[in-house]
Structures are given as C-alpha cells and as structure tokens.
Amino acid sequence: MSQPPKPTEQIYLSGASAMPPLLALGLVGIVVGVFTWWPYAAIGGLVALVALVGWLRANRREIAALPNQQRTDTGPIPLSGRE
C-alpha cells in the first residue's frame, strides 16, 4: 500500500479559547435585555464587546506567529483522463 503524499500547504486552526462562548453569552444577554429589562442588554453588550475584542486580539497574535510563506515543493497537477 502506498503512502499518502506529504501535505503541501499549512492548515491554520486557532487554539482553544473561552471567548466564543463568552461572546454567545453576551449576545444572549442583549436579546434577553431587548425583551425584558434594558440593563441586561447593556451588560450583555459589554460582555460581548470584551469577548469579541479579546478573541480578535488573540487570533491576531496567533496569525502573526505563523510563517510568512508556505512551502512550494509541488508540481503541476496532471489533467485527469488526458495524457
């Protein structure tokens, strides 16, 4: 059985973070506040804003740590069925 070819591109996956659930909690707070009592919306908006800024800053740091160029050890892709 032959081995699969080595990957030719890098796949970026962000690290684990508590910010997406906090952002969701803040958005839920905004929706609840719109339909019940406005301070819930204000608190939810603040939580959502802090979570969004924290998430974007962490993501920017992770992307900055990636290499600037990917490997280019690939060849042309042959056309299927035509040789």
C-alpha positions as CSV (number, residue, x, y, z in Angstrom):
1,M,0.0,0.0,0.0
2,S,1.5,3.4,-0.9
3,Q,1.8,6.2,1.5
4,P,-0.3,9.3,1.0
5,P,1.6,12.4,-0.3
6,K,3.1,14.9,2.1
7,P,0.9,17.9,2.6
8,T,1.9,20.9,0.6
9,E,0.0,23.6,2.4
10,Q,-0.4,24.6,6.0
11,I,-3.8,24.4,7.6
12,Y,-4.4,27.1,10.3
13,L,-6.6,26.2,13.2
14,S,-6.9,28.6,16.1
15,G,-6.2,27.5,19.6
16,A,-8.8,26.8,22.3
17,S,-10.4,29.9,23.7
18,A,-13.1,30.8,26.1
19,M,-14.0,33.9,24.1
20,P,-16.6,32.3,21.6
21,P,-18.8,31.1,24.5
22,L,-18.5,34.5,26.2
23,L,-19.5,36.2,23.0
24,A,-22.5,34.0,22.7
25,L,-23.4,34.7,26.3
26,G,-23.2,38.4,25.7
27,L,-25.4,38.2,22.6
28,V,-27.9,36.2,24.6
29,G,-27.8,38.9,27.2
30,I,-28.5,41.6,24.5
31,V,-31.5,39.6,23.2
32,V,-32.9,39.0,26.7
33,G,-32.4,42.7,27.6
34,V,-34.3,43.8,24.5
35,F,-37.3,41.8,25.6
36,T,-37.2,42.2,29.3
37,W,-35.1,44.9,31.1
38,W,-32.6,47.2,29.3
39,P,-29.7,46.8,31.9
40,Y,-29.5,43.1,30.8
41,A,-28.9,44.3,27.3
42,A,-26.2,46.8,28.4
43,I,-24.4,44.2,30.4
44,G,-24.7,41.7,27.6
45,G,-23.4,44.2,25.1
46,L,-20.4,44.9,27.4
47,V,-19.6,41.2,27.8
48,A,-20.0,40.7,24.0
49,L,-17.7,43.6,23.2
50,V,-15.0,42.5,25.6
51,A,-15.2,38.9,24.4
52,L,-15.0,40.0,20.7
53,V,-12.0,42.3,21.3
54,G,-10.2,39.6,23.3
55,W,-10.9,36.9,20.6
56,L,-9.7,39.1,17.8
57,R,-6.5,40.1,19.6
58,A,-5.7,36.5,20.5
59,N,-6.3,35.5,16.9
60,R,-4.1,38.3,15.6
61,R,-1.2,37.1,17.8
62,E,-1.6,33.6,16.6
63,I,-1.6,34.6,12.9
64,A,1.4,36.8,13.4
65,A,3.3,33.8,14.8
66,L,2.7,31.8,11.6
67,P,5.5,31.7,8.9
68,N,5.1,34.3,6.2
69,Q,5.5,31.9,3.3
70,Q,4.4,28.3,2.7
71,R,6.4,25.5,1.2
72,T,6.3,25.4,-2.6
73,D,7.6,21.9,-3.3
74,T,4.6,21.0,-5.5
75,G,4.5,20.2,-9.2
76,P,1.7,20.8,-11.7
77,I,-1.5,18.8,-11.3
78,P,-2.0,16.5,-14.2
79,L,-5.3,16.6,-16.1
80,S,-7.5,13.7,-15.4
81,G,-8.0,11.3,-18.3
82,R,-5.8,13.2,-20.7
83,E,-2.2,12.4,-21.2
